[in-house]
Amino acid sequence: EEAQVQTWIKPGLRPIVVVPGARSHLKRWAAQGFAEVADQLIQEYHAQILLVGEPAERSISEDVSRAMRHPATDLTGATTLRRLAALLARTELMITNDSACLHAAELMGVPTVAVFGPTDERKYGPRHPKSAVVRRSLVCAPCELALCPYGHECMKWVEPEEVYAAAAKILEGA
């Protein structure tokens, strides 16, 4: 597994894993938001963006890649659990929705920026001391509902600048 991961990581760049998928569509932040943050991290921090997800999430990762100005390494569907662990062992940061990968990063001690909407970050959010949660503070969130009775503002209103600022703070070691 380590040999495979070694081929994915580009020397001289800072590896950042981006997970734009999630089991529920309600927990997914916009592909355009992930793309903007990824591009800015590439530009400002010489990052290598590694898109990760389940095979069924390929189209989500493709949407992020298409929206990016810089190339990303798309590993969607290519990471077994062991490969994901080997990748996370070499990763500086993960940016994700509330997803299974968030919990894998927690187990591996990887600082994470997690975008939360309908689910409760106090229950499901990252615990790593350097990790951060970005969410909209709304009267309806967290609701934990399977269907949004409104317009899904809890995810739509999260701004790329907020996610980037949280990521930059982690990368700066602050």
C-alpha positions as CSV (number, residue, x, y, z in Angstrom):
1,E,0.0,0.0,0.0
2,E,2.8,2.4,0.9
3,A,4.4,1.9,-2.5
4,Q,1.1,2.8,-4.3
5,V,0.7,5.9,-2.2
6,Q,4.3,6.9,-2.9
7,T,3.4,7.1,-6.6
8,W,0.5,9.4,-5.8
9,I,2.4,12.0,-3.7
10,K,4.4,14.6,-5.7
11,P,7.7,15.6,-4.1
12,G,8.0,19.2,-3.0
13,L,4.2,19.7,-2.7
14,R,2.1,19.7,0.5
15,P,-0.4,16.8,0.2
16,I,-4.0,17.9,1.1
17,V,-6.8,15.4,0.8
18,V,-10.2,16.8,-0.3
19,V,-13.3,14.7,0.2
20,P,-16.3,16.3,-1.7
21,G,-18.7,13.4,-1.3
22,A,-20.8,12.2,1.6
23,R,-23.4,9.4,1.8
24,S,-26.3,11.9,2.0
25,H,-26.6,14.6,-0.6
26,L,-27.8,16.9,2.3
27,K,-24.3,16.7,3.8
28,R,-22.5,17.7,0.6
29,W,-21.0,21.2,0.2
30,A,-20.9,22.6,-3.3
31,A,-18.3,21.3,-5.7
32,Q,-17.5,24.9,-6.7
33,G,-16.7,25.7,-3.1
34,F,-14.2,22.8,-2.8
35,A,-12.7,23.8,-6.2
36,E,-12.2,27.4,-5.1
37,V,-10.5,26.4,-1.8
38,A,-8.4,23.8,-3.6
39,D,-7.2,26.3,-6.2
40,Q,-6.3,28.8,-3.5
41,L,-4.4,26.2,-1.5
42,I,-2.4,25.2,-4.6
43,Q,-1.6,28.8,-5.3
44,E,-0.8,30.0,-1.8
45,Y,0.7,26.8,-0.1
46,H,2.1,24.8,-3.0
47,A,-0.5,22.1,-2.2
48,Q,-1.1,18.9,-4.1
49,I,-4.9,18.3,-4.0
50,L,-5.8,14.6,-3.7
51,L,-9.5,14.0,-4.3
52,V,-10.8,11.0,-2.4
53,G,-14.1,9.2,-2.3
54,E,-16.1,6.0,-3.0
55,P,-16.4,4.8,-6.6
56,A,-20.1,6.0,-6.6
57,E,-18.8,9.6,-5.9
58,R,-16.7,9.8,-9.1
59,S,-19.1,12.4,-10.6
60,I,-18.8,14.6,-7.6
61,S,-15.0,14.6,-7.8
62,E,-15.2,15.2,-11.5
63,D,-17.3,18.2,-10.9
64,V,-14.7,19.6,-8.5
65,S,-11.9,18.9,-11.0
66,R,-13.7,20.6,-13.8
67,A,-14.3,23.7,-11.7
68,M,-10.6,23.9,-10.7
69,R,-8.1,26.1,-12.5
70,H,-5.2,23.9,-11.4
71,P,-5.0,20.1,-11.8
72,A,-5.9,17.8,-8.9
73,T,-5.0,14.1,-8.4
74,D,-8.3,12.3,-8.5
75,L,-8.1,9.1,-6.5
76,T,-11.9,8.6,-6.2
77,G,-12.5,4.9,-6.1
78,A,-8.8,4.1,-5.9
79,T,-8.3,4.0,-2.2
80,T,-8.9,0.9,-0.2
81,L,-9.1,1.4,3.5
82,R,-5.4,0.5,3.8
83,R,-4.4,2.8,1.0
84,L,-6.5,5.6,2.6
85,A,-4.7,5.0,5.9
86,A,-1.3,5.1,4.1
87,L,-2.3,8.3,2.3
88,L,-3.5,10.0,5.4
89,A,-0.3,9.1,7.2
90,R,1.4,11.4,4.6
91,T,-1.2,14.1,4.5
92,E,-1.0,17.5,6.1
93,L,-4.7,18.3,6.0
94,M,-8.1,17.0,5.0
95,I,-11.0,19.1,3.8
96,T,-14.3,17.2,3.9
97,N,-18.0,17.1,4.5
98,D,-19.4,15.1,7.4
99,S,-18.2,11.7,5.9
100,A,-16.6,8.4,6.8
101,C,-13.3,9.9,5.7
102,L,-13.6,12.5,8.4
103,H,-13.6,9.7,11.0
104,A,-10.6,8.0,9.3
105,A,-8.7,11.3,9.5
106,E,-9.5,11.5,13.1
107,L,-8.2,8.0,13.8
108,M,-5.0,8.9,11.9
109,G,-4.5,12.2,13.7
110,V,-4.8,14.3,10.6
111,P,-6.0,17.9,11.1
112,T,-9.3,18.4,9.3
113,V,-11.5,21.2,8.1
114,A,-15.1,19.8,8.1
115,V,-18.0,21.5,6.5
116,F,-21.2,20.7,8.5
117,G,-24.8,21.5,7.8
118,P,-27.7,19.4,8.9
119,T,-25.7,17.1,11.2
120,D,-24.4,18.0,14.7
121,E,-20.7,18.6,14.8
122,R,-20.8,18.1,18.6
123,K,-21.7,14.5,17.9
124,Y,-19.9,13.8,14.6
125,G,-17.3,16.5,14.2
126,P,-13.6,16.3,14.5
127,R,-11.9,16.1,17.9
128,H,-8.3,16.7,16.8
129,P,-7.1,19.9,18.6
130,K,-6.0,21.5,15.3
131,S,-9.2,20.6,13.4
132,A,-12.0,23.1,12.6
133,V,-15.7,23.0,11.7
134,V,-17.2,25.4,9.3
135,R,-20.9,25.8,9.4
136,R,-23.7,28.4,9.1
137,S,-25.3,29.3,12.4
138,L,-29.0,29.0,11.6
139,V,-32.0,28.4,13.8
140,C,-32.8,25.2,11.9
141,A,-29.3,23.7,12.0
142,P,-28.3,21.2,13.1
143,C,-31.7,19.5,12.3
144,E,-30.6,15.9,11.7
145,L,-33.5,15.6,9.2
146,A,-33.3,13.3,6.2
147,L,-35.1,16.0,4.0
148,C,-34.6,19.7,4.3
149,P,-37.9,21.6,4.7
150,Y,-36.2,24.8,3.6
151,G,-33.6,25.5,0.9
152,H,-30.6,23.7,2.3
153,E,-29.1,27.0,3.4
154,C,-27.0,25.4,6.0
155,M,-24.7,24.1,3.3
156,K,-25.4,26.6,0.5
157,W,-24.4,29.6,2.6
158,V,-21.0,28.3,3.6
159,E,-18.5,30.5,1.9
160,P,-15.2,29.3,0.3
161,E,-13.4,32.1,2.2
162,E,-14.4,30.6,5.5
163,V,-13.2,27.1,4.6
164,Y,-9.9,28.5,3.1
165,A,-9.3,30.6,6.3
166,A,-9.7,27.5,8.5
167,A,-7.4,25.5,6.3
168,A,-4.8,28.3,6.1
169,K,-4.8,28.5,10.0
170,I,-4.1,24.8,10.2
171,L,-1.3,25.0,7.6
172,E,0.3,28.0,9.3
173,G,0.4,26.0,12.5
174,A,-1.7,28.6,14.4
